[in-house]
Structure formats: C-alpha cells, structure tokens
Amino acid sequence: MLLTKASEYALLSLIIISQKETPQDVESLSKELDISKSFLAKILQSFAKNGILKSFKGTKGGFLLNISPNDLSVKKIIECAEKKQAKVFECSLPESKCPSGKETFCKILPILNRLQLKIDNFLDKITLKDLIEQQR
C-alpha cells in the first residue's frame, strides 16, 4: 500500500477542519499546510461528495466536518483520498481474482492476505479523533 500526498494532505486538512467551528476555505488551509490549493480543493471536494465534509459556498464558504471524528476511520479517509481500496500489494486479492491467473503458483498470497487483514483492522480502529488527540 502506497500512501500518496493525497492521503497525507487529507489527514492533515481533516485534523484542522475538525477542530474548527466555522467552515474552512481551501485557500486558508492550503496556506496553513503549505500545499497546492488546486490539489487540496480536489481532495476536499471528494470528501464532500462522499459525505465526510459539508461544503458551503459564498464569501464565508468552505468545509466543515459532516461526520464525528470518532466515527471516521483512517482507512475510510485514505480510501476516499486515494479513490481506491487501501491494498498492501496488487496481488493481495482473493485467489479467484488473481490478475496473473497463476493463483495456484502464488506462494505469497496467503501471507499477503493476512497482512492485508491486519492493516485493514489497524486502519479501521484508528479514528480521526485518535489523530487529533495524538497532537495534543
């Protein structure tokens, strides 16, 4: 599993947004985090489309968290930011979906699947609230 800048920026921006009571605009967030405004805007729009953020238009517009930080897992954040399932390796799929068609020869698949399950469980258990508390 490769976490890209999208995941990093998503986590950082959601931490900030979750600690505010008023909508946070992309420009202010991008300056505070020193990241690309257009890239951040795409990430935040994705979160709004998925119901994680509320989007407000206008001069006092921006984004507010739509889900309690306690109910928002890191796994969900990563998968929304990356727009795909958080997988350890491409071949960490059920044997019936092996892209190589050589599932009978794959000796590492059982280990990768066990690793995937552990990572999924770990990321599901960590919430945005945990990240916020870690900063304090």
BAVO-524561 format. One record per atom (N, C-alpha, C): residue in one letter; atom name; y, z, x. Coordinates in steps of 0.1 Angstrom, whole numbers, plus 5000, padded with zeros to 4 digits. Last residue first. Layout:
BEGIN
ATOM:A:CA:Y:Z:X .
...
# end
This chain:
BEGIN
ATOM:R:N:5166:5207:4979 .
ATOM:R:CA:5174:5220:4978 .
ATOM:R:C:5170:5229:4989 .
ATOM:Q:N:5147:5187:4980 .
ATOM:Q:CA:5160:5185:4987 .
ATOM:Q:C:5168:5198:4988 .
ATOM:Q:N:5127:5195:4964 .
ATOM:Q:CA:5124:5194:4978 .
ATOM:Q:C:5137:5193:4986 .
ATOM:E:N:5137:5191:4938 .
ATOM:E:CA:5136:5205:4943 .
ATOM:E:C:5133:5205:4958 .
ATOM:I:N:5135:5163:4937 .
ATOM:I:CA:5148:5169:4936 .
ATOM:I:C:5147:5184:4942 .
ATOM:L:N:5107:5160:4939 .
ATOM:L:CA:5116:5154:4949 .
ATOM:L:C:5130:5161:4949 .
ATOM:D:N:5100:5172:4915 .
ATOM:D:CA:5095:5177:4928 .
ATOM:D:C:5104:5172:4939 .
ATOM:K:N:5112:5155:4896 .
ATOM:K:CA:5116:5169:4897 .
ATOM:K:C:5112:5175:4910 .
ATOM:L:N:5096:5133:4899 .
ATOM:L:CA:5110:5132:4903 .
ATOM:L:C:5116:5146:4905 .
ATOM:T:N:5064:5145:4909 .
ATOM:T:CA:5073:5140:4900 .
ATOM:T:C:5087:5139:4906 .
ATOM:I:N:5031:5140:4918 .
ATOM:I:CA:5044:5143:4923 .
ATOM:I:C:5054:5137:4913 .
ATOM:K:N:5008:5131:4906 .
ATOM:K:CA:5011:5145:4905 .
ATOM:K:C:5025:5149:4910 .
ATOM:D:N:5006:5104:4912 .
ATOM:D:CA:5008:5108:4898 .
ATOM:D:C:5012:5123:4896 .
ATOM:L:N:5001:5105:4939 .
ATOM:L:CA:5014:5100:4934 .
ATOM:L:C:5017:5103:4920 .
ATOM:F:N:4975:5116:4938 .
ATOM:F:CA:4985:5123:4945 .
ATOM:F:C:4999:5118:4940 .
ATOM:N:N:4961:5097:4924 .
ATOM:N:CA:4962:5110:4919 .
ATOM:N:C:4973:5118:4925 .
ATOM:D:N:4964:5074:4941 .
ATOM:D:CA:4969:5074:4927 .
ATOM:D:C:4971:5088:4922 .
ATOM:I:N:4951:5084:4964 .
ATOM:I:CA:4965:5081:4964 .
ATOM:I:C:4971:5081:4950 .
ATOM:K:N:4925:5087:4954 .
ATOM:K:CA:4932:5099:4959 .
ATOM:K:C:4947:5096:4960 .
ATOM:L:N:4919:5060:4947 .
ATOM:L:CA:4919:5071:4937 .
ATOM:L:C:4927:5083:4941 .
ATOM:Q:N:4921:5048:4972 .
ATOM:Q:CA:4930:5044:4962 .
ATOM:Q:C:4931:5055:4951 .
ATOM:L:N:4899:5060:4985 .
ATOM:L:CA:4912:5062:4990 .
ATOM:L:C:4922:5059:4979 .
ATOM:R:N:4879:5049:4969 .
ATOM:R:CA:4880:5063:4969 .
ATOM:R:C:4894:5067:4974 .
ATOM:N:N:4883:5022:4976 .
ATOM:N:CA:4884:5026:4962 .
ATOM:N:C:4886:5041:4961 .
ATOM:L:N:4876:5022:5003 .
ATOM:L:CA:4890:5019:4999 .
ATOM:L:C:4892:5023:4984 .
ATOM:I:N:4849:5029:5002 .
ATOM:I:CA:4858:5038:5008 .
ATOM:I:C:4873:5035:5004 .
ATOM:P:N:4839:5006:4988 .
ATOM:P:CA:4837:5019:4982 .
ATOM:P:C:4847:5029:4989 .
ATOM:L:N:4847:4984:5006 .
ATOM:L:CA:4853:4986:4993 .
ATOM:L:C:4851:5000:4987 .
ATOM:I:N:4835:4980:5030 .
ATOM:I:CA:4845:4990:5030 .
ATOM:I:C:4851:4992:5016 .
ATOM:K:N:4816:4960:5028 .
ATOM:K:CA:4811:4974:5031 .
ATOM:K:C:4822:4984:5030 .
ATOM:C:N:4809:4933:5010 .
ATOM:C:CA:4820:4941:5014 .
ATOM:C:C:4815:4956:5016 .
ATOM:F:N:4790:4917:5001 .
ATOM:F:CA:4791:4918:5016 .
ATOM:F:C:4801:4928:5020 .
ATOM:T:N:4793:4915:4974 .
ATOM:T:CA:4780:4921:4979 .
ATOM:T:C:4780:4923:4994 .
ATOM:E:N:4818:4903:4971 .
ATOM:E:CA:4817:4917:4969 .
ATOM:E:C:4803:4923:4974 .
ATOM:K:N:4830:4878:4976 .
ATOM:K:CA:4819:4883:4985 .
ATOM:K:C:4817:4898:4984 .
ATOM:G:N:4852:4869:4964 .
ATOM:G:CA:4839:4865:4958 .
ATOM:G:C:4827:4870:4967 .
ATOM:S:N:4877:4876:4971 .
ATOM:S:CA:4869:4868:4981 .
ATOM:S:C:4856:4863:4975 .
ATOM:P:N:4887:4892:4951 .
ATOM:P:CA:4892:4879:4953 .
ATOM:P:C:4885:4870:4962 .
ATOM:C:N:4867:4911:4928 .
ATOM:C:CA:4869:4908:4943 .
ATOM:C:C:4875:4894:4945 .
ATOM:K:N:4862:4921:4904 .
ATOM:K:CA:4875:4913:4905 .
ATOM:K:C:4877:4910:4920 .
ATOM:S:N:4840:4936:4905 .
ATOM:S:CA:4839:4925:4896 .
ATOM:S:C:4852:4916:4898 .
ATOM:E:N:4848:4959:4920 .
ATOM:E:CA:4840:4948:4926 .
ATOM:E:C:4839:4935:4918 .
ATOM:P:N:4882:4967:4915 .
ATOM:P:CA:4868:4968:4911 .
ATOM:P:C:4860:4956:4917 .
ATOM:L:N:4901:4967:4946 .
ATOM:L:CA:4899:4964:4932 .
ATOM:L:C:4885:4967:4928 .
ATOM:S:N:4912:4966:4972 .
ATOM:S:CA:4909:4978:4966 .
ATOM:S:C:4909:4977:4950 .
ATOM:C:N:4921:4943:4984 .
ATOM:C:CA:4907:4944:4980 .
ATOM:C:C:4903:4957:4974 .
ATOM:E:N:4947:4949:4991 .
ATOM:E:CA:4945:4939:4980 .
ATOM:E:C:4930:4940:4976 .
ATOM:F:N:4951:4984:4995 .
ATOM:F:CA:4948:4971:5000 .
ATOM:F:C:4945:4961:4989 .
ATOM:V:N:4963:5003:4978 .
ATOM:V:CA:4962:5005:4992 .
ATOM:V:C:4960:4992:4999 .
ATOM:K:N:4988:4995:4953 .
ATOM:K:CA:4974:4994:4958 .
ATOM:K:C:4974:4997:4973 .
ATOM:A:N:5006:5000:4926 .
ATOM:A:CA:5006:5005:4939 .
ATOM:A:C:4991:5005:4945 .
ATOM:Q:N:5012:4971:4907 .
ATOM:Q:CA:5004:4983:4909 .
ATOM:Q:C:5004:4987:4923 .
ATOM:K:N:5046:4959:4905 .
ATOM:K:CA:5031:4957:4907 .
ATOM:K:C:5025:4971:4909 .
ATOM:K:N:5073:4963:4909 .
ATOM:K:CA:5068:4954:4899 .
ATOM:K:C:5054:4950:4900 .
ATOM:E:N:5084:4982:4925 .
ATOM:E:CA:5077:4971:4932 .
ATOM:E:C:5073:4960:4922 .
ATOM:A:N:5096:4999:4906 .
ATOM:A:CA:5104:4993:4916 .
ATOM:A:C:5097:4981:4923 .
ATOM:C:N:5073:5006:4891 .
ATOM:C:CA:5084:4999:4884 .
ATOM:C:C:5093:4992:4895 .
ATOM:E:N:5058:5018:4911 .
ATOM:E:CA:5052:5006:4904 .
ATOM:E:C:5063:4999:4896 .
ATOM:I:N:5074:5040:4918 .
ATOM:I:CA:5071:5029:4928 .
ATOM:I:C:5066:5017:4921 .
ATOM:I:N:5075:5054:4893 .
ATOM:I:CA:5087:5049:4900 .
ATOM:I:C:5084:5038:4909 .
ATOM:K:N:5048:5060:4890 .
ATOM:K:CA:5055:5052:4880 .
ATOM:K:C:5068:5046:4886 .
ATOM:K:N:5045:5077:4912 .
ATOM:K:CA:5037:5065:4911 .
ATOM:K:C:5043:5055:4901 .
ATOM:V:N:5061:5098:4907 .
ATOM:V:CA:5065:5089:4918 .
ATOM:V:C:5057:5076:4917 .
ATOM:S:N:5066:5103:4872 .
ATOM:S:CA:5058:5104:4884 .
ATOM:S:C:5063:5094:4895 .
ATOM:L:N:5084:5121:4850 .
ATOM:L:CA:5085:5109:4857 .
ATOM:L:C:5078:5110:4871 .
ATOM:D:N:5087:5146:4839 .
ATOM:D:CA:5078:5136:4833 .
ATOM:D:C:5077:5123:4840 .
ATOM:N:N:5107:5159:4852 .
ATOM:N:CA:5094:5165:4852 .
ATOM:N:C:5083:5155:4847 .
ATOM:P:N:5130:5144:4845 .
ATOM:P:CA:5124:5143:4859 .
ATOM:P:C:5110:5149:4860 .
ATOM:S:N:5127:5128:4813 .
ATOM:S:CA:5128:5141:4821 .
ATOM:S:C:5123:5139:4835 .
ATOM:I:N:5143:5097:4809 .
ATOM:I:CA:5130:5105:4809 .
ATOM:I:C:5133:5118:4818 .
ATOM:N:N:5166:5085:4814 .
ATOM:N:CA:5161:5085:4800 .
ATOM:N:C:5148:5093:4798 .
ATOM:L:N:5194:5089:4834 .
ATOM:L:CA:5180:5091:4832 .
ATOM:L:C:5176:5092:4818 .
ATOM:L:N:5220:5064:4832 .
ATOM:L:CA:5216:5078:4830 .
ATOM:L:C:5200:5078:4829 .
ATOM:F:N:5243:5042:4846 .
ATOM:F:CA:5230:5045:4843 .
ATOM:F:C:5228:5060:4842 .
ATOM:G:N:5273:5026:4833 .
ATOM:G:CA:5264:5030:4844 .
ATOM:G:C:5250:5033:4839 .
ATOM:G:N:5307:5028:4822 .
ATOM:G:CA:5293:5025:4821 .
ATOM:G:C:5285:5029:4834 .
ATOM:K:N:5333:5030:4818 .
ATOM:K:CA:5327:5042:4821 .
ATOM:K:C:5311:5040:4820 .
ATOM:T:N:5339:5003:4811 .
ATOM:T:CA:5345:5009:4823 .
ATOM:T:C:5339:5022:4827 .
ATOM:G:N:5307:4989:4801 .
ATOM:G:CA:5321:4992:4800 .
ATOM:G:C:5326:4999:4812 .
ATOM:K:N:5274:5001:4791 .
ATOM:K:CA:5283:4990:4795 .
ATOM:K:C:5297:4996:4794 .
ATOM:F:N:5246:5018:4802 .
ATOM:F:CA:5258:5019:4794 .
ATOM:F:C:5268:5009:4800 .
ATOM:S:N:5211:5023:4800 .
ATOM:S:CA:5222:5015:4806 .
ATOM:S:C:5234:5016:4797 .
ATOM:K:N:5188:5047:4809 .
ATOM:K:CA:5196:5042:4798 .
ATOM:K:C:5208:5035:4805 .
ATOM:L:N:5156:5044:4826 .
ATOM:L:CA:5171:5047:4826 .
ATOM:L:C:5177:5041:4813 .
ATOM:I:N:5131:5039:4817 .
ATOM:I:CA:5133:5050:4826 .
ATOM:I:C:5147:5054:4827 .
ATOM:G:N:5126:5016:4802 .
ATOM:G:CA:5129:5028:4795 .
ATOM:G:C:5131:5040:4804 .
ATOM:N:N:5124:4992:4815 .
ATOM:N:CA:5112:4999:4813 .
ATOM:N:C:5114:5013:4807 .
ATOM:K:N:5150:4984:4817 .
ATOM:K:CA:5141:4976:4809 .
ATOM:K:C:5128:4983:4806 .
ATOM:A:N:5159:5003:4836 .
ATOM:A:CA:5164:5003:4822 .
ATOM:A:C:5155:4995:4813 .
ATOM:F:N:5145:4994:4858 .
ATOM:F:CA:5142:5008:4853 .
ATOM:F:C:5148:5009:4839 .
ATOM:S:N:5157:4970:4862 .
ATOM:S:CA:5143:4970:4860 .
ATOM:S:C:5139:4984:4853 .
ATOM:Q:N:5183:4978:4868 .
ATOM:Q:CA:5181:4970:4856 .
ATOM:Q:C:5166:4971:4852 .
ATOM:L:N:5178:4990:4893 .
ATOM:L:CA:5182:4998:4882 .
ATOM:L:C:5180:4991:4869 .
ATOM:I:N:5172:4967:4908 .
ATOM:I:CA:5162:4978:4907 .
ATOM:I:C:5165:4986:4895 .
ATOM:K:N:5195:4952:4906 .
ATOM:K:CA:5182:4946:4901 .
ATOM:K:C:5172:4957:4899 .
ATOM:A:N:5213:4969:4919 .
ATOM:A:CA:5215:4965:4905 .
ATOM:A:C:5202:4960:4899 .
ATOM:L:N:5204:4969:4945 .
ATOM:L:CA:5203:4981:4937 .
ATOM:L:C:5204:4978:4922 .
ATOM:F:N:5211:4943:4952 .
ATOM:F:CA:5197:4947:4952 .
ATOM:F:C:5195:4959:4944 .
ATOM:S:N:5239:4944:4949 .
ATOM:S:CA:5232:4935:4941 .
ATOM:S:C:5217:4938:4940 .
ATOM:K:N:5246:4964:4968 .
ATOM:K:CA:5249:4966:4954 .
ATOM:K:C:5241:4957:4945 .
ATOM:S:N:5228:4976:4995 .
ATOM:S:CA:5232:4964:4988 .
ATOM:S:C:5234:4967:4973 .
ATOM:I:N:5237:5009:5006 .
ATOM:I:CA:5228:4999:5003 .
ATOM:I:C:5234:4987:4995 .
ATOM:D:N:5247:5036:5008 .
ATOM:D:CA:5250:5026:5018 .
ATOM:D:C:5239:5015:5018 .
ATOM:L:N:5247:5055:4989 .
ATOM:L:CA:5235:5053:4996 .
ATOM:L:C:5236:5043:5007 .
ATOM:E:N:5274:5053:4980 .
ATOM:E:CA:5269:5066:4984 .
ATOM:E:C:5256:5065:4993 .
ATOM:K:N:5275:5025:4974 .
ATOM:K:CA:5283:5031:4985 .
ATOM:K:C:5278:5044:4990 .
ATOM:S:N:5257:5024:4953 .
ATOM:S:CA:5254:5016:4965 .
ATOM:S:C:5263:5021:4977 .
ATOM:L:N:5269:5042:4934 .
ATOM:L:CA:5256:5045:4940 .
ATOM:L:C:5254:5037:4953 .
ATOM:S:N:5293:5027:4929 .
ATOM:S:CA:5293:5041:4934 .
ATOM:S:C:5280:5045:4941 .
ATOM:E:N:5281:5004:4918 .
ATOM:E:CA:5290:5003:4929 .
ATOM:E:C:5291:5017:4936 .
ATOM:V:N:5266:5013:4895 .
ATOM:V:CA:5259:5007:4907 .
ATOM:V:C:5268:5007:4919 .
ATOM:D:N:5275:5044:4881 .
ATOM:D:CA:5276:5030:4882 .
ATOM:D:C:5270:5025:4895 .
ATOM:Q:N:5261:5068:4860 .
ATOM:Q:CA:5264:5065:4874 .
ATOM:Q:C:5264:5049:4876 .
ATOM:P:N:5271:5087:4832 .
ATOM:P:CA:5265:5075:4838 .
ATOM:P:C:5270:5072:4852 .
ATOM:T:N:5269:5123:4838 .
ATOM:T:CA:5276:5111:4833 .
ATOM:T:C:5270:5099:4839 .
ATOM:E:N:5255:5142:4850 .
ATOM:E:CA:5256:5143:4835 .
ATOM:E:C:5263:5131:4829 .
ATOM:K:N:5232:5140:4877 .
ATOM:K:CA:5245:5138:4871 .
ATOM:K:C:5244:5138:4856 .
ATOM:Q:N:5207:5140:4887 .
ATOM:Q:CA:5215:5152:4890 .
ATOM:Q:C:5229:5151:4884 .
ATOM:S:N:5196:5115:4884 .
ATOM:S:CA:5191:5127:4876 .
ATOM:S:C:5199:5139:4877 .
ATOM:I:N:5210:5100:4902 .
ATOM:I:CA:5212:5098:4888 .
ATOM:I:C:5208:5110:4880 .
ATOM:I:N:5197:5109:4926 .
ATOM:I:CA:5212:5111:4924 .
ATOM:I:C:5215:5110:4909 .
ATOM:I:N:5171:5101:4922 .
ATOM:I:CA:5174:5115:4925 .
ATOM:I:C:5189:5118:4922 .
ATOM:L:N:5174:5074:4918 .
ATOM:L:CA:5170:5082:4907 .
ATOM:L:C:5172:5097:4909 .
ATOM:S:N:5181:5066:4944 .
ATOM:S:CA:5190:5065:4934 .
ATOM:S:C:5187:5073:4922 .
ATOM:L:N:5157:5072:4959 .
ATOM:L:CA:5170:5078:4962 .
ATOM:L:C:5180:5078:4951 .
ATOM:L:N:5138:5056:4945 .
ATOM:L:CA:5136:5070:4946 .
ATOM:L:C:5150:5077:4949 .
ATOM:A:N:5149:5030:4950 .
ATOM:A:CA:5147:5035:4936 .
ATOM:A:C:5146:5050:4936 .
ATOM:Y:N:5149:5028:4977 .
ATOM:Y:CA:5162:5028:4970 .
ATOM:Y:C:5160:5034:4956 .
ATOM:E:N:5121:5028:4982 .
ATOM:E:CA:5129:5038:4988 .
ATOM:E:C:5143:5040:4980 .
ATOM:S:N:5113:5006:4967 .
ATOM:S:CA:5108:5019:4964 .
ATOM:S:C:5117:5030:4969 .
ATOM:A:N:5127:4986:4981 .
ATOM:A:CA:5129:4988:4967 .
ATOM:A:C:5124:5001:4962 .
ATOM:K:N:5117:4986:5007 .
ATOM:K:CA:5130:4992:5005 .
ATOM:K:C:5133:4994:4990 .
ATOM:T:N:5082:4993:4999 .
ATOM:T:CA:5093:4985:5005 .
ATOM:T:C:5106:4993:5003 .
ATOM:L:N:5051:5003:5009 .
ATOM:L:CA:5063:5007:5001 .
ATOM:L:C:5075:5000:5007 .
ATOM:L:N:5020:4991:5007 .
ATOM:L:CA:5033:4989:5014 .
ATOM:L:C:5044:4993:5005 .
ATOM:M:N:4988:5000:5009 .
ATOM:M:CA:5000:5000:5000 .
ATOM:M:C:5012:5000:5009 .
# end
